[in-house]
């Protein structure tokens, strides 16, 4: 029978512990610890980041994808113009809120880095971040509501089919 010595057993335990999942390893080098560089870029660019899934996956189209599929959706010139105007307005607002959110996350990170964080500051900073996250999500979802109002039922159904969410005819909206 093979027996391991205590030293070998301890060495195996240490080696095993080092091999454990450490999901944050390397993230301490980020400029803002809670956001990756791609997340910062997406926030500053007004990208969707899945914030409108509740709308998108329930048959409320978004303007970017409507414009991408303009031909297949048989958009009128008025619908194209209205959709482009909606997208432009939305992107400007999403970029503005995204920049505010990045700044708020940077302030929270800085408070921890400087060791100047206390309970009152924590509440203030996290409340601001939560408010901005809510505003950003609302902006993305509202845009889907506004886009849906620009389309007819047939276009909405075709959009869902084109995006692979449903066979044509599955999403019914009551107006």
Secondary structure, DSSP 8 states (H G I E B T S, - for coil): -----HHHHHHHHHHHHHTS--TTTTGGGSSSTTS-HHHHHHHHHT--TTTTHHHHTTT---HHHHHHTTTTTT--HHHHHHHHHHHHHHHHHHHHHHHHHHHHHHHHHHHHHTT---HHHHHHHHHHHHHHHHHHHHHHHHHHHHHHHTS-HHHHHHHHHHTTSS-TT------
